Amino acid sequence: MAAGHVDGSGTAVRGAHVRGRGPRTAVDIDLLVRSGPPGPDLAGAVRDTVVTEVAHMCGLEAAEVTITVDDVSVRTGYPEEPHVR
């Protein structure tokens, strides 16, 4: 859920997996993102948010966050091209 709340990202989590023992964990996230924000900036913001939320909600350290972008959704709702007769 944390990944989906990154400002301006338009991310939707398609899958997440957490693994580890003790206070250190690894988080794998599969995302659908909206086109727009630069990929490295988006990934950094998602990573930071996930690390913070895992610590806050679970008291664990997300020592590794792997982000896989499964798909990029392009903007819809463009006006249709005028039809030529």
N, C-alpha and C positions, 0 to 999 in steps of 0.2 A: 504494500500500500504506500509506503514511503516514496518509492520510485515514481509512482503515479501522481504525486503531489508536488513535483518539482516545477517551480514557476516557469511558465512559457514553454514547457517541454512537450505537452500533449502526449505524454507517454501512457501506454497501457501495458500492464504486466501480463505477459502471456504465460509465464511460468516462473517459479522461484524455488530454489532448493537451498537449504541451510545444512551445513555439515560441520562437525568438529566435536571436540571433547574439552571439557573444562570451560574456562572463561573465554577461550579464543575460538572463533568460528570462521567459516568461509561461506560466502553467500554468492550463489549463481542466479542471475536474473536474465530472463528473455523478454525483450521489449518490442512493442510496436510503437514507432515514433512518427510524429507528424513532421513533414518537411519544414524546414525553416531554420531552427537554431543550429549552429555549427556542431558537428558530431563530438569533437573532443570537449567542447564546453559543456554540452549536454551530459556526456558520460561523467565528467568531473562533478557536476552538480548532483547527479543521481547518486554517485558513489558517496559523496559527502553527506547527503541526506540519509542514505541507508546506514552508514556508519553511526551517525548521530542517533537515529531512531532505534537501532538495535541496542546501543548502549543505554538509551533512555528507557526503552520498554522492557528489555530483558536483562539488563546489567551485564551484557556480554560485549566482548571486543570483536568487531567484524574485521579481522586481520587481513582478509582478502575479499574483494568484491569483484566478481567477473560479470561483465555486462555484455550480452550478445544482442545485437539489433536484428530481430527476425524479419522485420518488414518496415518499410517507410510508406506512410499514408500521404498521398498528395492532396493538396487543398481542393475541395470541391465547391461548387456553387458559382463557378465562373459564368458570366453571361454567355448565352449561346451565340455562336456566330450568326449573323444575319443570313438568311437563305437567299440565294441569288436565283431569280427566275429567268 
